[in-house]
Amino acid sequence: MRICILGATGLVGSELLTLIARAWPTAELALYASRDQTLAHGGDTHEVQAASSLERGDAPGGDLAFVALDDQYSARYCPRLVELGYRVIDKSNTYRMNPEVPLVVAGVNHHRATSATKLVANPNCTTIPLTLALEPLRARFGLGEITVSSYQAISGAGLAPLSRFVDMTVEGFTRMQTAGELWGELLDPAEYPGNVVPHSGKTDDSGFSSEERKLVNESRKILELPELGISAQCCRVPVPAGHYENVWIELERGADAEEISEALASGPFVHYHPGADGAGLTALATVHRRDHALVGRLRKDNRDTDGRRWCLTVAADNLRLGAATNAVRIASAWFPASDPLLGIPSLRQA
Ligand SMILES: NC(=O)c1ccc[n+]([C@@H]2O[C@H](COP(=O)([O-])OP(=O)(O)OC[C@H]3O[C@@H](n4cnc5c(N)ncnc54)[C@H](OP(=O)(O)O)[C@@H]3O)[C@@H](O)[C@H]2O)c1
């Protein structure tokens, strides 16, 4: 089996390398990035080729390709990989809302990756854990309106912004400490360290950013509820990894806390935290349980009158569950994974 990773030197590509060794330990690897280079990973050194070499007439074919590149490069290379015979899982935004391309969350709608499918889109890093939490509720109680507020880690922006954030945090807090300044006046209000920043890139006429529109539109497509009433506001917070989402849920049918907890705890790839206080449910806790959505803080919305309105929290490692792990699980529908945690469950009847 020959597997290629485009973007092998990036944050998501690096997680893919780790997971592929667990899922398909004997696979032959072909790694690509912007240019020829060597990559040190997990004690090994890998040769990485320029992705542009895939455009040559003699580029080799293979079985499975993970594409972890920015949108414009995905658009450039995914069609070529399909032409070369690969089954492709793309992690960018490029194909997610294309009606011809399945948008898949393993554990929710992986039946959409069939033996005939050649290209699958991997959803946004906040959408994957959110839909894993919503699907068991949809199946048991039906979904009314959903409201989400997200607190997203800096690694969601890629390797270069993460490195810059760590450097600026060290430098900024050292400067504060040296000057005896505690309120953050010496930090830059436009930068991430010590700050909360609206995730407002590509805000359109609706007033919502592309990150907010992704969460809304992708959730509707994955849950197959095109009319789902869902709205989101997204921020970046100064943590390295782990996206955190506070969610207000309206169910179609009223239920009590025990029934809802039971549904959530039975969800594939969900680690349910019982209790309303959210003990252990932090952004950084996700980095210690990287392949699950952490779900908890379940409590009745104070405005509820009939058991239909609830609040809960969903958190997940954006690089693993939110990106690489989901991609590997989707691929396991075609190529069964050696590690059962990276395989797909049988889907329950809705
Ligand atoms: N970070 C997350 O939490 C997350 C979650 C879900 C989805 N995603 C999506 O996954 C994709 C990758 O994200 P990331 O965070 O891993 O980004 P990243 O850390 O910035 O890595 C980007 C990768 O793209 C490569 N690249 C840059 N220019 C290229 C070119 N001209 N041709 C070929 N390769 C090129 C880089 O190679 P060089 O090292 O050679 O520059 C690097 O391997 C993006 O579409 C992102 O939106 C990210």
PDBQT file of the ligand as one rigid body, heavy atoms in Angstrom, charges set to zero:
ROOT
HETATM    1  N1  LIG A 401      -4.185  23.345  12.023  1.00  0.00    +0.000 N 
HETATM    2  C1  LIG A 401      -5.396  22.841  12.250  1.00  0.00    +0.000 C 
HETATM    3  O1  LIG A 401      -5.889  22.747  13.408  1.00  0.00    +0.000 OA
HETATM    4  C2  LIG A 401      -6.241  22.361  11.089  1.00  0.00    +0.000 A 
HETATM    5  C3  LIG A 401      -7.380  21.639  11.371  1.00  0.00    +0.000 A 
HETATM    6  C4  LIG A 401      -8.199  21.207  10.322  1.00  0.00    +0.000 A 
HETATM    7  C5  LIG A 401      -7.843  21.499   9.023  1.00  0.00    +0.000 A 
HETATM    8  N2  LIG A 401      -6.714  22.217   8.771  1.00  0.00    +0.000 N 
HETATM    9  C6  LIG A 401      -6.386  22.491   7.371  1.00  0.00    +0.000 C 
HETATM   10  O2  LIG A 401      -5.311  21.633   7.002  1.00  0.00    +0.000 OA
HETATM   11  C7  LIG A 401      -4.480  22.296   6.047  1.00  0.00    +0.000 C 
HETATM   12  C8  LIG A 401      -3.046  22.319   6.597  1.00  0.00    +0.000 C 
HETATM   13  O3  LIG A 401      -3.035  23.013   7.819  1.00  0.00    +0.000 OA
HETATM   14  P1  LIG A 401      -1.747  23.038   8.786  1.00  0.00    +0.000 P 
HETATM   15  O4  LIG A 401      -2.226  23.671  10.036  1.00  0.00    +0.000 OA
HETATM   16  O5  LIG A 401      -1.096  21.714   8.829  1.00  0.00    +0.000 OA
HETATM   17  O6  LIG A 401      -0.803  24.090   7.996  1.00  0.00    +0.000 OA
HETATM   18  P2  LIG A 401       0.773  24.379   8.185  1.00  0.00    +0.000 P 
HETATM   19  O7  LIG A 401       1.267  23.885   9.485  1.00  0.00    +0.000 OA
HETATM   20  O8  LIG A 401       0.938  25.816   7.869  1.00  0.00    +0.000 OA
HETATM   21  O9  LIG A 401       1.447  23.508   7.012  1.00  0.00    +0.000 OA
HETATM   22  C9  LIG A 401       1.261  23.849   5.659  1.00  0.00    +0.000 C 
HETATM   23  C10 LIG A 401       1.888  22.811   4.744  1.00  0.00    +0.000 C 
HETATM   24  O10 LIG A 401       1.682  23.245   3.390  1.00  0.00    +0.000 OA
HETATM   25  C11 LIG A 401       2.932  23.127   2.681  1.00  0.00    +0.000 C 
HETATM   26  N3  LIG A 401       2.980  24.078   1.583  1.00  0.00    +0.000 N 
HETATM   27  C12 LIG A 401       3.057  25.429   1.656  1.00  0.00    +0.000 A 
HETATM   28  N4  LIG A 401       3.133  25.970   0.418  1.00  0.00    +0.000 NA
HETATM   29  C13 LIG A 401       3.105  24.923  -0.459  1.00  0.00    +0.000 A 
HETATM   30  C14 LIG A 401       3.173  24.801  -1.869  1.00  0.00    +0.000 A 
HETATM   31  N5  LIG A 401       3.309  25.877  -2.649  1.00  0.00    +0.000 N 
HETATM   32  N6  LIG A 401       3.126  23.570  -2.418  1.00  0.00    +0.000 NA
HETATM   33  C15 LIG A 401       3.029  22.475  -1.656  1.00  0.00    +0.000 A 
HETATM   34  N7  LIG A 401       2.986  22.507  -0.299  1.00  0.00    +0.000 NA
HETATM   35  C16 LIG A 401       3.015  23.720   0.287  1.00  0.00    +0.000 A 
HETATM   36  C17 LIG A 401       3.977  23.432   3.734  1.00  0.00    +0.000 C 
HETATM   37  O11 LIG A 401       5.228  22.954   3.267  1.00  0.00    +0.000 OA
HETATM   38  P3  LIG A 401       6.620  23.703   3.624  1.00  0.00    +0.000 P 
HETATM   39  O12 LIG A 401       7.009  23.243   5.008  1.00  0.00    +0.000 OA
HETATM   40  O13 LIG A 401       7.558  23.186   2.577  1.00  0.00    +0.000 OA
HETATM   41  O14 LIG A 401       6.368  25.175   3.546  1.00  0.00    +0.000 OA
HETATM   42  C18 LIG A 401       3.409  22.628   4.924  1.00  0.00    +0.000 C 
HETATM   43  O15 LIG A 401       3.735  21.275   4.805  1.00  0.00    +0.000 OA
HETATM   44  C19 LIG A 401      -5.115  23.685   5.815  1.00  0.00    +0.000 C 
HETATM   45  O16 LIG A 401      -6.011  23.630   4.730  1.00  0.00    +0.000 OA
HETATM   46  C20 LIG A 401      -5.886  23.902   7.101  1.00  0.00    +0.000 C 
HETATM   47  O17 LIG A 401      -6.963  24.797   6.924  1.00  0.00    +0.000 OA
HETATM   48  C21 LIG A 401      -5.885  22.637   9.770  1.00  0.00    +0.000 A 
ENDROOT
TORSDOF 0
